[in-house]
């Protein structure tokens, strides 16, 4: 079973994305702060990372940058799922190093198709 790291501080959002990931056969590990997310990413080397942007401590943009500068750098896809939906937000998120971007709220029945499309998985 492939491991996915979800970095999300909202319990309801974490539960929803965990449900969708588990249903698709992924094992989920989680973190609730940006710092904890970076630590878990380095320790666990997950198959991919789901990154919230508005996190306590360092935000998801900085967490993404730190992961990209680390020894695991660009090898792990990072997909942002965030409520940041203002003009220019998507560009900032992708420039920070995320491979994909989805706005909240997510549709738990469609999100895995969207994630797999970003990952190039059919």
HUMOKA-V696396 format. One record per backbone hydrogen bond with DSSP energy under -0.5 kcal/mol. CO is the residue of the C=O (numbers start at 1). NH is the residue of the N-H. Records with the same first field share a line. If there is no record, write none. Layout:
BEGIN
CO=NH ; NH
END
This chain:
BEGIN
2=27
3=47 ; 48
4=6 ; 29
5=7 ; 50
6=8 ; 31
7=52
9=11
10=14
11=15
12=16
13=17
14=18
15=19
16=20
17=21
18=22
19=23
20=24
21=24 ; 26
22=25
27=4
29=6
31=8
32=56
33=37
34=38
35=39
36=40
37=41
38=42
39=43
40=44
41=45
47=77
48=5
49=51 ; 79
50=7 ; 52
51=81
53=55 ; 60
56=34
58=34
59=63
60=64
61=65
62=66
63=67
64=68
65=69
66=70
67=70
70=73
72=75 ; 76
73=76
75=77
77=49
78=80 ; 99 ; 100
79=51
80=102
82=104
83=85
86=89 ; 90
88=92
89=93
90=94
91=95
92=96
93=97 ; 98
94=97
100=80
102=82
106=108
107=110 ; 111
110=113 ; 114
111=115
112=116
113=117
114=118
115=119
116=120 ; 121
117=120
END
